[in-house]
Structure formats: C-alpha cells, structure tokens
Amino acid sequence: GWTQYYDIFVRNAFGNFKDILKQIAYNPAMAQWLSFVDNKSLQYDLDNGGPGAYPDENFAREVMQLFSIGIYQLSSNGAIELDSQTGAPLMSYNTEDLMSFSRVWTGFTTN
C-alpha cells in the first residue's frame, strides 16, 4: 500500500507531473484513502435504484488542491492574486469545477 505510493515519487523524482498523477490515480492505496474506489455517478446511482447520491468529491478536491492548481490563483511571481474590490484571495476553482471534476473519478473499482 503505502510503500508502493512512496515508490511513485521515488521513481518519478526527476520525471514529469503527468506520470506522477497517473500513477497516483491508479494506486490502490490512494483509491481507498481518498475514497474514489467504487465511486458512482449520479445517473448510475439513479438508474440502479440508489438514492441519487452525487459522486464523491474527495479525490477531485485533493488533486486540485495538492497536486495541481492549489486553492488560490497565483501571479507569475508566486504571490496570491487578490480581488480588486474586496482584497480577498481569488480561488482557483469553484464548486461547479469540483463537481465536474469529481464526475471523472467514477467507475473505478478493484478486482
């Protein structure tokens, strides 16, 4: 489990982001830990007599927050971008983005 997950980073220390993200996404430990294994789409759930639950957003959120774009928009020098009117940090994504991305992580299961 966790040793295999660690090995992904060891193998790809000087590799590229795409390879790391792909290997993380297919890692059984990550699937259990971030609960996207056996994650069902809303339509699948409705079609099969389920209560109509939305897909689990946990993995989608972690990919966006930790492995890719982060929580806040950044300028080219790495500073957090601020809203010109409120001074609040600008978010990198919203709830609609998260819900859309979580749909991608449905249908994974283990053998």
C-alpha positions as CSV (number, residue, x, y, z in Angstrom):
1,G,0.0,0.0,0.0
2,W,1.9,3.0,1.3
3,T,5.3,1.7,0.2
4,Q,4.0,1.5,-3.4
5,Y,2.6,5.0,-3.1
6,Y,6.0,6.3,-1.8
7,D,7.8,4.5,-4.6
8,I,5.8,6.5,-7.2
9,F,7.6,9.6,-6.0
10,V,11.0,7.9,-5.8
11,R,10.6,6.6,-9.4
12,N,9.5,9.9,-10.7
13,A,11.6,12.3,-8.7
14,F,13.0,13.7,-11.9
15,G,10.1,12.8,-14.2
16,N,7.0,14.7,-15.1
17,F,3.8,15.6,-13.5
18,K,1.6,13.6,-15.9
19,D,3.3,10.3,-15.0
20,I,3.1,11.0,-11.2
21,L,-0.6,12.0,-11.4
22,K,-1.5,8.9,-13.5
23,Q,0.3,6.5,-11.1
24,I,-1.2,8.2,-8.1
25,A,-4.7,7.9,-9.6
26,Y,-4.3,4.2,-10.3
27,N,-2.7,3.4,-6.9
28,P,-4.9,1.2,-4.8
29,A,-3.9,2.9,-1.5
30,M,-4.9,6.3,-2.9
31,A,-8.2,4.9,-4.2
32,Q,-9.1,3.7,-0.7
33,W,-7.6,6.7,1.2
34,L,-9.3,9.3,-1.0
35,S,-12.5,7.2,-1.4
36,F,-12.9,7.1,-5.1
37,V,-12.9,3.4,-5.5
38,D,-16.4,2.2,-6.3
39,N,-17.4,5.9,-6.7
40,K,-20.7,6.1,-8.7
41,S,-22.1,8.8,-10.9
42,L,-25.4,10.4,-10.0
43,Q,-27.0,8.9,-13.1
44,Y,-25.7,5.4,-12.4
45,D,-27.0,5.6,-8.9
46,L,-30.4,6.7,-10.0
47,D,-30.6,4.1,-12.8
48,N,-29.8,1.3,-10.3
49,G,-32.3,2.2,-7.6
50,G,-29.9,4.2,-5.4
51,P,-30.9,7.4,-3.5
52,G,-29.3,9.7,-6.2
53,A,-26.1,10.5,-4.4
54,Y,-23.6,12.8,-6.1
55,P,-20.1,11.4,-6.8
56,D,-17.6,11.6,-4.0
57,E,-15.6,14.9,-4.4
58,N,-12.7,13.9,-2.1
59,F,-10.1,12.8,-4.8
60,A,-11.1,15.6,-7.2
61,R,-10.5,18.2,-4.4
62,E,-7.2,16.7,-3.4
63,V,-5.9,16.6,-7.0
64,M,-6.8,20.3,-7.5
65,Q,-5.6,21.5,-4.1
66,L,-2.5,19.4,-3.5
67,F,-1.3,18.0,-6.9
68,S,-2.1,20.8,-9.4
69,I,-3.6,24.3,-9.2
70,G,-3.8,24.9,-5.5
71,I,-6.5,26.8,-3.6
72,Y,-5.7,30.3,-4.7
73,Q,-4.8,31.8,-8.0
74,L,-1.1,32.9,-8.2
75,S,0.6,35.6,-10.1
76,S,3.7,34.9,-12.2
77,N,5.9,35.7,-9.2
78,G,4.0,33.3,-6.9
79,A,2.0,35.9,-4.9
80,I,-1.6,35.2,-4.2
81,E,-3.9,37.1,-6.6
82,L,-6.4,39.3,-4.8
83,D,-9.8,40.6,-5.7
84,S,-9.5,44.2,-6.7
85,Q,-12.7,45.2,-4.9
86,T,-12.6,43.1,-1.7
87,G,-9.0,42.3,-1.3
88,A,-9.9,38.7,-0.8
89,P,-7.8,35.9,-2.3
90,L,-9.1,34.7,-5.7
91,M,-10.0,31.0,-5.6
92,S,-8.5,28.7,-8.3
93,Y,-11.8,26.8,-8.7
94,N,-15.4,26.9,-7.6
95,T,-17.9,24.3,-6.6
96,E,-19.1,23.7,-10.2
97,D,-15.5,22.9,-11.2
98,L,-15.2,20.5,-8.3
99,M,-18.4,18.7,-9.1
100,S,-17.5,18.4,-12.8
101,F,-14.0,17.0,-12.0
102,S,-15.5,14.6,-9.5
103,R,-17.5,13.0,-12.3
104,V,-14.3,12.0,-13.9
105,W,-13.4,9.8,-10.9
106,T,-16.4,7.5,-11.1
107,G,-16.4,3.9,-12.2
108,F,-13.1,2.8,-10.7
109,T,-13.2,-0.5,-8.9
110,T,-10.8,-3.2,-7.7
111,N,-10.5,-6.8,-8.8
